[in-house]
Each structure stands twice: as structure tokens, then as C-alpha cells.
Amino acid sequence: MKTTIHKIFLVGACGAALMFVPGCGKQESSGTSQTSSGSGGSASSSVESLAQKAGQSAAEVKQAAEQTVAKGKTAAEQLAADARQSVGAVATDVAKQAESTIANVRQMIADKKYQEALTALQTATKLQLTPEQKKTVDDLMAQVQKLLSSDAAKAVGGLLQPPPPPK
């Protein structure tokens, strides 16, 4: 980066020199035109030399800038690819977690652990679910609530029934 700045400074200095050098060889009167013609040849070769160096420096600066842009573009593409991969991995992890929770809830229902299933479903609703997973969780939630209320009704119903007659 420092080298690039130095090259730009050199090109600018050479450009400024090119602007002033042609004015130095300007002839003002016909009497002095004969005497300055000898030094005019070395001045023009100096100008040509400076112009050539400025052109080379400009080409080097352009090449360095193109390389820097290419490196930046490659780095940006790599960062974008890494970000897409990370987002995909996180989404996959969340989907797996939701599927695991749903499977666990189904097992809890089979084991008649309705309160635990309800708690797990409430936790699952906080996850980033797909529409299909959300529907499954909602259906399981309704099923667990229905089972909880029917178990409660059975318990209360047993208390209200008269005791069996003694034998």
C-alpha cells in the first residue's frame, strides 16, 4: 500500500514537471533563439525521459490497483460463501432440533407424560420452525391439551361416582 502511494506521488511529481519544463525552453526573442537551441535538445530528452518514467509508473500503479481489486473481490466472494454456509448450517441445526423435540413429544404422549410434553411443545414454539413443523407442533399441542383435560375429567369423575356396594 505504501509503495502504491509512493508511485502515485511520483506520477504526480512527474506530471507537474512535465507542465513546467516546456515553458523553460520557450524562446522570447529572435536574438536569443540561436543560443538556446543547443540546450533545447537536452531539455526535450529530459522531458521525454520523465514522460517515459511517468508512463511506466502509471502502468505499475494501474497494475497494482487491478491486483488489489481482484484480491478484494476474491475475499468478498469467499466471505459471502462462508456466510451462506454458516446460515445453512444454523438452519439445519434448528430444523434438526425441532424434529428431535417433536419426536420426543410424541414419545412423551405415548408414555402419558402430558405435562412434560406440553412444556416441551411450548419451548418448541420459540424455535424458528418451518410452516410444516409449526403445524405439527400446533396439532400436538391441541392433542396434549385434549388428553390433559380428558385425564382431569376421568380423575374428577372417579371422585363423583358412588363407591361400589360392599359384599
C-alpha positions in Angstrom: 0.0 0.0 0.0 2.9 2.3 0.9 4.6 1.5 -2.4 1.4 2.4 -4.3 1.2 5.8 -2.6 4.8 6.4 -3.5 4.1 5.6 -7.1 1.1 7.9 -7.2 3.2 10.7 -5.7 6.0 10.0 -8.3 3.5 10.1 -11.2 2.0 13.4 -9.8 5.5 14.9 -9.5 6.5 13.9 -13.0 3.2 15.3 -14.3 3.9 18.6 -12.6 7.5 18.6 -14.0 6.1 18.0 -17.5 3.9 21.0 -17.2 6.7 23.4 -16.3 9.6 22.0 -18.4 8.2 23.0 -21.8 7.8 26.6 -20.5 11.5 26.8 -19.6 12.7 26.2 -23.2 10.3 28.9 -24.6 12.1 31.4 -26.7 11.3 35.1 -26.2 13.2 37.0 -28.8 14.9 36.2 -32.1 18.3 37.3 -30.7 18.3 34.5 -28.1 16.9 31.8 -30.3 20.3 30.9 -31.7 21.9 30.4 -28.2 19.2 28.4 -26.6 18.8 25.8 -29.4 21.8 23.8 -28.0 20.2 23.3 -24.6 16.8 22.7 -26.0 17.8 19.2 -27.2 18.8 18.0 -23.7 15.7 19.6 -22.2 13.5 17.7 -24.6 15.3 14.4 -23.9 14.8 15.1 -20.2 11.1 15.7 -20.8 10.9 12.5 -22.9 12.7 10.6 -20.2 10.4 11.9 -17.5 7.3 11.2 -19.6 8.5 7.7 -20.2 9.1 7.2 -16.4 5.7 8.7 -15.6 4.1 6.3 -18.1 5.9 3.3 -16.6 4.9 4.4 -13.1 1.3 4.9 -14.2 1.2 1.4 -15.7 2.7 0.0 -12.4 0.1 1.8 -10.4 -2.7 0.6 -12.6 -1.5 -3.0 -12.4 -1.2 -2.7 -8.6 -4.7 -1.3 -8.4 -6.1 -4.1 -10.6 -4.4 -6.7 -8.4 -5.8 -5.1 -5.2 -9.3 -5.0 -6.7 -9.0 -8.6 -7.8 -7.9 -9.7 -4.3 -10.7 -7.7 -2.7 -13.2 -9.2 -5.0 -12.0 -12.7 -4.2 -12.0 -12.0 -0.5 -15.6 -10.7 -0.7 -16.8 -13.7 -2.6 -15.2 -16.0 -0.1 -16.8 -14.2 2.8 -20.2 -14.4 1.1 -19.8 -18.1 0.5 -18.8 -18.6 4.2 -21.8 -16.6 5.3 -24.1 -18.7 3.2 -22.6 -21.9 4.5 -22.9 -20.7 8.1 -26.6 -19.7 7.7 -27.3 -23.0 6.1 -25.6 -24.9 8.9 -27.6 -22.9 11.6 -30.9 -23.5 9.7 -30.1 -27.2 9.5 -29.3 -27.3 13.3 -32.5 -25.6 14.1 -34.5 -27.9 11.9 -32.9 -30.9 13.5 -33.6 -29.6 17.0 -37.2 -29.0 16.1 -37.6 -32.5 14.6 -35.9 -34.0 17.7 -38.3 -32.1 20.0 -41.3 -33.3 18.0 -40.1 -36.9 18.2 -39.6 -36.5 22.0 -43.0 -35.0 22.5 -44.6 -38.0 20.6 -42.8 -40.4 22.9 -43.9 -38.4 26.0 -47.5 -38.6 24.7 -47.2 -42.4 24.3 -45.8 -42.6 27.8 -48.7 -40.5 29.1 -46.4 -37.7 30.3 -48.7 -35.0 29.1 -47.4 -32.1 31.2 -43.8 -32.7 30.1 -45.0 -32.9 26.5 -46.8 -29.6 26.9 -43.7 -27.9 28.4 -41.6 -29.3 25.5 -44.1 -28.0 22.9 -44.1 -24.6 24.5 -40.3 -24.5 24.2 -40.6 -25.7 20.6 -42.8 -22.8 19.6 -39.9 -20.4 20.4 -37.8 -22.0 17.7 -37.6 -20.9 14.1 -39.9 -23.5 12.6 -40.9 -24.3 9.1 -44.6 -24.0 8.3 -44.9 -27.8 8.3 -43.1 -28.0 11.7 -45.3 -25.2 13.1 -48.5 -27.1 12.0 -47.2 -30.3 13.6 -46.4 -28.5 16.9 -49.8 -26.9 16.9 -51.5 -30.2 16.3 -49.5 -31.9 19.0 -50.3 -29.0 21.4 -54.0 -29.4 20.8 -53.7 -33.2 21.2 -51.8 -32.9 24.5 -54.3 -30.3 25.9 -57.2 -32.6 25.0 -55.5 -35.5 26.7 -54.8 -33.4 29.8 -58.4 -32.3 30.0 -59.8 -35.9 29.5 -57.4 -37.2 32.2 -58.6 -34.5 34.5 -62.2 -35.3 33.8 -61.6 -39.0 34.5 -60.0 -38.2 37.8 -62.8 -35.9 38.8 -65.4 -38.4 37.5 -64.0 -41.1 39.7 -64.4 -39.0 42.7 -68.1 -38.3 41.9 -69.1 -41.9 41.4 -70.6 -43.7 44.4 -68.4 -46.3 46.0 -69.1 -49.9 45.0 -71.5 -51.8 47.3 -69.9 -53.9 49.9 -70.0 -57.6 49.5 
